[in-house]
Amino acid sequence: MKSNTERGGPPARQTRSASPSGTPGSAQAEPGHSLFAFDETTCCALAQTHGTPIFAYHRPTAAAQYQRLRAALPDRVRIAFAVKSNPHAELLKVFAGLGASFDCASGGELSRVAALGLPQGMTFYAGPGKRDAELAQALAQGARIQAEGWEDLERLDALATGPLAVNLRVHPASGADESNRIIGGTGPSAFGVDEEELPSLLERASRLHHVRIQGLHVFAASNQRSAQALLSTHAMVLGMALRLHREHGLDLEQIDLGGGLGVPYSESETPLDVEALGQGLKALLEAHPWFKGELILEPGRFMSASCGVYLAKVVRVKESRGTRFIILEGGVNHLLRPLLTGEPFPVKVLGKSGALRPATLAGPLCTSLDRLGDMPLPEVAPGDLLAFGTVGAYGYTEAMGEFLSHPRPPEVWVG
Ligand SMILES: Cc1ncc(COP(=O)(O)O)c(C=O)c1O
């Protein structure tokens, strides 16, 4: 059996560039408040030019999300984009150009970030199952490693040739809950060291030769649109850091608060108030004058979701025993998140209005798991074009792209 490397690694994602001039009306509404990065005319023009199904991304929207967040946060908060939310090289270039750091969770992501040629100290590496080769790669790249347990610490100690500062990921006992299970909240978890195990782990870690725990990493809840909910978790983490500092003498350079900054997936959901988040973090830093280091945020969804739109045409409509199935060119091979979370992406049928009635969106795959959501939609016919918004994060990257061997959708960058 051939290794991944022999096969040339993961199949390249097709990329095309579209100039803004070739896509009339590509401007989007106020960043963070529009569920669709492109207006209807632009969506139709993109489908016409590039064919469907297709992912289209708007660079200025991605840049604006980063800049809004950067402007709202105190200088002592570093932003490390969570590559897993969308690892496309064009997007990484946008954020690198604006000064972002990067949070990686595999050797593949580390390689993508290495290709950006960033200065030392701007790459982080987390993950509950790091292989030896990945740890060595991260060290060679100068990435700051988030150790997830004793095994990581021990292996790093063996690999290091001199003093090595690492962050320790802790799985909190309380204070980080999420309504839709994505990271897992505070239940049993594969991530980090369970908080109650900390004293014994720190005692063992004090005997390591090279590794020094000089940072704390806590992330247990994703897609939080309430600044207050985020801040209350962040306050819990600062409290934990203070205890580690006082009771175990840890000299913390970094406190990584993880990602989790949420986005709306429907018109009825209010966006995260990033200014309130920034003010709250400023107050938190002031409340912890003992901590002289930097805070890290690792947002993925918040930075990449709103720049992406997925366009797919209707292939068939079938009424079956009282259910209207709208069968599209793409399904869970392109967008898996609705099936995983039970939450559909926002959808509109382009150029169609009229009375809405319930529909089940299905893909072309031979499984009844191939569903993109249930929602009221107007009457549609084969050839009609649907646009799915907010797919820039956990969209194509999270899908089952190989399943049933349909062609991969091109990914087009605009602006
Ligand atoms: C360690 C880590 N950091 C950051 C993120 C990004 O989370 P989000 O997209 O919710 O901001 C994730 C998501 O799984 C993660 O596992």
The ligand as a Tripos MOL2 file, in Angstrom:
@<TRIPOS>MOLECULE
LIG
   16    16     1     0     0
SMALL
NO_CHARGES

@<TRIPOS>ATOM
      1 C1         -7.3320   23.8350   19.2890 C.3       1 LIG1
      2 C2         -8.3390   24.5730   18.4700 C.ar      1 LIG1
      3 N1         -8.1910   25.9020   18.3300 N.ar      1 LIG1
      4 C3         -9.0550   26.6310   17.5920 C.ar      1 LIG1
      5 C4        -10.1310   26.0260   16.9550 C.ar      1 LIG1
      6 C5        -11.0490   26.8860   16.1430 C.3       1 LIG1
      7 O1        -12.3090   26.9280   16.6750 O.3       1 LIG1
      8 P1        -13.3920   27.9480   16.0920 P.3       1 LIG1
      9 O2        -13.4890   27.7080   14.6380 O.co2     1 LIG1
     10 O3        -14.6090   27.5990   16.8530 O.co2     1 LIG1
     11 O4        -12.9250   29.3220   16.3840 O.co2     1 LIG1
     12 C6        -10.3360   24.6470   17.1010 C.ar      1 LIG1
     13 C7        -11.4840   23.9910   16.4680 C.2       1 LIG1
     14 O5        -11.6980   22.8180   16.5070 O.2       1 LIG1
     15 C8         -9.4040   23.8990   17.8760 C.ar      1 LIG1
     16 O6         -9.5520   22.5840   18.0270 O.3       1 LIG1
@<TRIPOS>BOND
     1     1     2 1
     2     2     3 ar
     3     2    15 ar
     4     3     4 ar
     5     4     5 ar
     6     5     6 1
     7     5    12 ar
     8     6     7 1
     9     7     8 1
    10     8     9 2
    11     8    10 1
    12     8    11 1
    13    12    13 1
    14    12    15 ar
    15    13    14 2
    16    15    16 1
@<TRIPOS>SUBSTRUCTURE
     1 LIG1         1 GROUP 0 **** ****
